[in-house]
Amino acid sequence: MDKDLHNYQKRMAELEADNRLLQNQLAAAQKAHQQTTQELQFVRQQLKNPQTPLPEQSLYLVLDNMPEAAFWKDRNSVYLGCNQQFSKVAGLASPGEIIGKTDFDLPWKLEEAEWFRTCDRRVMESDSPELGIIEPQRQADGSQYWLETNKIPLHNSQGTVVGILGTFKEITARIEAEKQLKQLNEQLEQRVEARTQELQTSKARLQRLADNLPGLIFQFRIEADGTRSFPYVSEGCRDIYELEPEDFLQCCQLIHPSDCDGLEQALQDSAVTLSGLHHEHRIMTPSGKLKWVQTIARPEKEADDAILWDGLMIEISDRKKAEKEQQRLLSILEATPDIVGICDAQGNHLYLNQAGHTSLEIPPEDLERVNIRECHPPKNLKKIESEAIPTAIQTGMWQGESRLRSQSGQDFPVSQVILAHRDEDDHLEFLSSVMRDISDLKQAEERLRQQRTQYRQIFETVTDGLGILNLETGELLEANSAYHQMHGYSYQEFITLPSETYVHPESQHVYQTCIAAVRAGRTFSGQTTNIHRDGSLIELDIKGLPYPYQGKPHALCTLRDITQRVKFEAERKRQEQAFRSIVRGTATQMGEAFFRACVKHLAIALDVRCATIAKVIDKDDQPMGQTLAFWNDSDFGDNFQYSLEGTPCFNIVKSHQICRYSHSIQQLFPNDADLVTLNAESYLGTPILNPSGKLLGYLFVVHTEPMEQDLDLQTFILEIFAARAGAEIERMQVEQALLASTEKIQQQAQREQLLNQIANQIRTSLNLDRILNTTVREIQSFLEVDRCHFAWYVETADESYWDVITEVQRADLPSLVGHHAATSFGFLTERILNQEILQLDDVATIHDEGVKTVLTALGNKSMLVFPIRAECGQVGIISCIHHQTIRPWLKDELDLLKAVVAQLEIALQQGHLLAQSQARAQELEVLLNQLQRTQSQLVQSEKMSSLGQMVAGVAHEINNPVSFIYGNLTHAKDYTQDLVHLIDSYQHHYPETHPAIQTAIDSIELEFLKQDLPKLFHSMEVGTERIREIIKSLRMFSRLDEADIKQVDLHDGIDSTLTILQTRLRAQPWRPQIQVIKEYGDLPQIECYAGQLNQVFMNLLSNAVDALEERDRDRTWQQMEAIPSTIQIRTRLLGQLTPPAIAIAVVDNGPGIAQHVSDHLFNPFFTTKPVGKGTGLGLSISYQIITETHGGTITHDSTLGQGTTFTITLPITQ
């Protein structure tokens, strides 16, 4: 199709070129004709104007050089002259021979000559020129040629036509060219029409292709001025962009914000370089779907400098998702340290992860050239080809150890898994393998083997005795040389000895305890006494720990000879006793004296040069040490602070552990200059902790010689001093806290005293002026400020100002009582009116220069202003001002003024309430009378409402059986009359049988009457029985005959109430029947006012029905049948109470009661029903009946959406 289109376009171009050539030739001919016409006009003009005659030679020169043949005739069509061209056509030797001749004298045919003359006469008679007359002519050989003739009438000076001027030229070539051009145009139109039909067919085919492509085809155009449009968009835009083709320009608004810049840059690059546009971006469709779209387009620059892209857009969301998942899996494979590879059945690599490239030294570009056979040593390759790969192909997987070889020839062991992957036809598709370098593991195994040998050597050469014991029997299974040599035996002798031989009887339990501890998985440390072969006693340290031996848990027992150490221990205890006496000598000291005595005696006891006790402080967020006492050589030094960074003390503070450095302390802490000053060589320090483990300080000693002897004893002494120092520090902290608490209590007492004075003024007097004067005076005295005053904010139609009404100030300060314009204080007034507290520690820091100037002029340096708002809305302030110096206000002072302001607001409120209370007293008296009348009316209304419900229910219940009886009376009357007529017939004919009797029997259907009449009377009896039961229930409900307390059966009262409410419980057209579930317990008769309790039951059951109906109006019939509305009535005996009582619960599964309604449920006049539907007294009256009249309780429990339960408890006796 593209080739045909190309040929068609080529042929069109050729035809258009021919057409342009013919048109150019025609234009040249027309131009020559116009030139000739102009020349004839010129000649004619010359002939008409004999006053300006041309020289004859010039005139003929013009005529002879004309491309047309020219002639002129007189009025009778007689030739007067011609030019050379005409004379040649007429067969004349020269133009002069034409004079006097007519057309009949020339070699024209007769009909031609007649036609020429007729034309001449027409021109002269009409006095109108005829130009461009096309005339066909026949040559002598019979061929046709064409002439174009122009004839113009000639006028004399008077304007009279005296002749005619004519020209003609042959235009046969032009006529032929025009015929050819017309023919070509017709051919071109036919071809264009045919090609148009082909193009339309192709367009329809392309449209079908575009509509069925999995994307959309588009043309996008950017004009030279930057205007953008889509000349064409296929139907696929609906599927991808959810846009109609005519609205597709909106697609730019759907591009994800993060992709807009990238797409625009790609579009600009394509426009500048006219290279193809390839871009992927995200869009957000109108329905909220996020899609990936790929755009491919080719640009072309138009003649008007616009750029047109022809392109295709396809959705690639699924591809992107798959690429993301593939990339995720690939990233896992690339990140794993294991080697992962894939090859085909011939062993050619298809994939190798980064770990594989690195380990095998295969560059990615060389992967396809490397076969897996090149990655294995020859010996291992045989195993892979003969065992691993066949097993994987046969069973699906092979796993084992193998070896790989890198490209540089380095071999290394791997743990390898080979998997065979098959296609749908069960043909082997490819093999995958995961390999883990186990070089480290192999090396570890070798090291383990060597370690075992080394451990055995250590076991035998270690100086401590090592023995392995059976956990079950305690038998010694193995022992090193030191173990049996310290007992004086050879290995062969010792390994067979029973433990009783070398373990002292008093230490047998130590070994048993050790075995038990190890058996429980714990380590054991202790001391034992054993017996040497020569009978001497050996003191040993014993340690036991779990140890695997021959695949089973055993006990590894270590023995260390401490016989000499035990001897030294006695000496240590003796020294310890001496040191304790030194410590007791410091017990009577306190405070600084204790700390000085502590470091002095500690240095003496440990025989060191320097002893220090210190605490930790924070300075500029850096931990610092502050010495409390410092003993250096033979005297006390001054206390000082030092940085803990880079010192051994920092390790104590950080770890809360004892730190011991027996020697070379300066080399360990080269940045500690104090160690250099003290010429320190060794260091021993301990933290001072309280019982909860909190750091209180630290205690340390420094010596100029190594401290390597009696380290445990030295540590013990240091701990004793630290414990005593900790107790003293805690005592001092408690003492300081007590002093601070006492001071704070005193301040609090003073504040309370001030507040009490103000509160007493408020309680004892409602005189606001006196209260304000007292408050201002007390604040000024308590805070010791230069000035304190109270002011009201006053705003009138003309101005707003602060009215200072009371003030207390220093004697040397002027009074500020009076009016002060509020505008002078600028933004401070606005903040006060917004109830903001103004705390100005330094007035000079205010940014508003105007306000600063005003305050400075008043001499204010520090201000504290508290706003007060009275009940009536009036705003006042209490101001505390300091004039002498800048005074930072403390939090306690702010808290005090807040409390004072609160008291003042109470005073203002009390004054306002006093006026209001006096006015309201009279109003309340009137309202009380109205309320009493209204309450009486509402109570009566509630009674009438209950009575109305009861009467309506009873009337409806009685109406049904009455209507039934009334309907049956007609049939009973008819049956009775028929029987009377039959009896009359019997009386008339008795004792003889007469046909009339049989006729009467047949007419009344006696047999049917005998059956139906008893049924009729029975049904009427049922109706009357129902009426009797209703009357009985009504009588029982009202208990008109039982006004006093009597013993009654509550179940009868509940049943009678249900009978009266039966009408409301029955099914309605819009809902099913409300089900009543009675769960009656075994109750005795109780003493009560039965009628009042029935009123309570009526209220609770009616409310339950109302709640269920309210809920059912919003439910469908299917919902009501699935979850039917129910009312449960449960009664039970509460025998565990004293006195005994009974409980009645009314439970509905209605909508429940909201909490805000539940709180007011038993309040009088409270109701949630619409106006006119309830008085709000039903539950209130029920509450009074139960609690006040019967001494019982009524409670409720409700859950929204689940229902409500009302529970009544009543004593059995009153």
Protein Blocks (a to p, Z undefined) as FASTA:
>chain_A
ZZmmmmmmmmmmmmmmmmmmmmmmmmmmmmmmmmmmmmmmmmmmmmmmmmlcccfklmmm
mmmmpcbdcddddfkopafbdcfklmmmnopabfklmgopafklpccdfklmmmmmmmmm
mmmmnopacehiacddddfkopacdddddddddddfkopafbdcdddddfklmmmmmmmm
mmmmmmmmmmmmmmmmmmmmmmmmmmmmmmmpgcddddddddfkopacdfbacfklmmmn
opafklmmmmmmmpcfklmmmmmmmmmmmmmnopacddddddddfkopacdddddddddd
dfkopacdddddddfklmmmmmmmmmmmmmmmmmpmbdcddddfkopafbdcfklmmmno
pafklmmmpcfklmpcfklmmmmmmmmmmmmmmnopacdddddddfkopacddddddddd
ddfkopafbdcdddddfklmmmmmmmmmmmmmmmmmmmmmpmbdcddddfklopafbdcf
klmmmnopafklmmmpcfklmgcfklmmmmmmmmmmmmnopacddddddddfkopacddd
dddddddeehiacdddddddfklmmmmmmmmmmmmmmmmmmmmmmmmpghjllmmmmmmm
mmmmnopabdcddddddeehiacdddfbdcehjaccddddddfehpaklmmmmnopacdd
fbhklmmmmmlmklmmnopabdcddddddfkopafbdcddddfbdcfehklmmmmmmmmm
mmmmmmmmmmmmmmmmmmmmmmmmmmmmmmmmmmmmmmmmmmmpccfklmmmmmmmmmmm
mnopabdcdddddddfkbccdddfbdcddfkbccfedcddfklnmmmmmmmmnopacddf
blklpmblmlmmmmmmnopabdcddddddfkopacddddddfkbccdddfklmmmmmmmm
mmmmmmmmmmmmmmmmmmmmmmmmmmmmmmmmmmmmmmmmmmmmmmmmmmmmmmmmmmmm
mmmmmmmmmmmmmmmmmmmmmmmmmmmmpcbdcfklmmmmmmnommlmmmmmmmmmmmmm
mmmmmmmmmmmmmmmmnommlmbccdddfklmmmmmmmmmmmmmmccfkbccdddddddd
ddddddddfklmmmmmmmmmmmmmmmmmmmmmmpcfklmmmmccdddddddddfkbccdd
dddddddfbebjafklmmmmmgghiafbdehiaghlmmmmmmmmmmmmnopacdddddeh
iaccddddddfbZZ
